[in-house]
C-alpha cells in the first residue's frame, strides 16, 4: 500500500465503464432504421452497492416468495411470481444474474420483469450480457479528471 497514491485516488473522479455488446439475435426488437447495423446492448459496471445487493438477491427472492404467498394463493399470485421471476424453483445463479442485468443495463427503464423475459426467451444472450457486466465490474470504474470548481484560466 506504500506505493498507492491515496491523494490521487481521493481527488480523481470515477465514472462507470460502459461497453456496447453486439446482440444480432435481438435485431427484431430494434428500430427498423437500425436494421442494417448490428444492434448493441449497452452495459455498465455495477457499483459496490449494486454488487452487494446482487449477492443478497437470493435472500430477497425468498422474501418476495414468502410475501406473495402470504398475500394469497391462486392464479394472481402465481402470475405475479412468474412475472417477477420469483419462486422456490429459481436457481440461485439466475436470481443473482437477474439483478446483475438490471443494474448493469444502461437503459434506465429496463426492469426485473424485462430481465426475466430475456432470460426465458434468449438464455444464452442473457448469460453473455451478465458475464460481460461482471467483467466490467471487475475492472471497476473509469478514472476521470477532477472537476475543478474554480474559474478556467485564460
N, C-alpha and C positions, 0 to 999 in steps of 0.2 A: 504494500500500500504506500510505501515511501515514495515511489515514483509517480503515483496517481496525483494529477493536478486538481485538487479539490476546488481551488478557486476558479479554475476554468470550467470545471463541471458545474459549479453553482451558477456561474454567470452565463452559461450557454443555454439558449432557448432549445427546446426539444420538440420536434414535430413528428406526428405519426408518419410512418413509412406507408406508402401506397404502392400497389402493383396492379397492372391490368393482366388478368388471366384469360387467355383465349377460351371461349366456350362455344365452338361452332355447333355443337349439338343442341344449343338453345336458340339458334338463329330464328326459329319460328316466333319467338317471344320478343324480338327486337323490331324496331320500326322498319317498314319496307324500304325506306330511304337508305338504310344501312345494310341492306341485304348483300351488297357486293363486297362489303368489308367483313372481316372475321369479327364476330361480336366478342366483347370482352366483359368480364365481371370485375369491377374494381374493388379490391380488398385493401385492408389496412391492418397494421399490427394492433394487437389488443393492449390496453393499458394494464398496469398491475392490478387495479381494482377489478377489471373485467376478467383477467386471468383467474383471480381467486373466486370470483362469482361463478366462473365456469367450473371450477373444481368443486364448488358446492352444489352444482346443478343437479346432481344425482339425489341429494337430500331434498332439494326443492321439489323435484319431480315426485318424490314420495309424499311430501307435504300437500302438494296440489291434489294428488290422488286421494288422500285422506279427506281433504276439504270437499272435493266433488262428491265423494261417497257419502259424506255427512249431509250434503245438501239434498240428496235424494238419489234414487236409482232410476232405472228406466232408460228409455231411448234418448232423452235430452241429455242426461249425464254422460252417456256413452258417446254421443255426438260431440259434446264439449271435450271429453278426454281425447278423442281421436283428433280433433282439430288442433288441440294443444300438444299432441304427441306425448300424452301422459298416460301411463298405465304401469302396472307391475311388470308387464312384459317388455317394457322398453329397456333395451340393453344400456348399461351404464355409459358405454362409449358413445352411443347415439345421443343420450341426454347431454353429455358434455359437448359433443360436436354441434348440436343444435344451438347451444349457447355461443360457441365459437363463431358459427356462421353469422348469427345475428350481430354480435359485437364487431366482427371483422368485415362486415359488408358496409361499404361507404354509403350506399343508398339508404337514407335515414328512415324511410317508411317501410323497410324490409322487416317483417315480423317473424316471431317464432312459428306462427302458423304457416307462413311462406316457406320457412326453412323445413318444416315437416313435409310440406308438399314437394319441395325439391328433393328431399331425401327419399321419398316414396317413388317419385317419377323418374329421377335421374340419380340413382345412388352413387355411381362412380364419379359423376361430376361433383356431387355433394362432398364426397370423400376427398377428391382432389383439391377443391376450394378450401376445405377446412385444414388440410395438410399445408397448403400454401400460407394460410393465415398463421398457423403455428410456426412455420419457418420465419415469417416476417416478425412475429412476436419474439422469437429467439434472438433475432438481430437487434431488435429494440428500436427506439425512436431515432429519428434522423437529427443529428445536431445541426443547429442553425446559428445564425448570428444573433447576438443580444440586441434587442430593440432598445435603442437609447431614447431617453425621454427629453433630451435637450434639443437645442436648435441645430440645424445642419450647417456645418462650416461652409463659408463661401469661398 
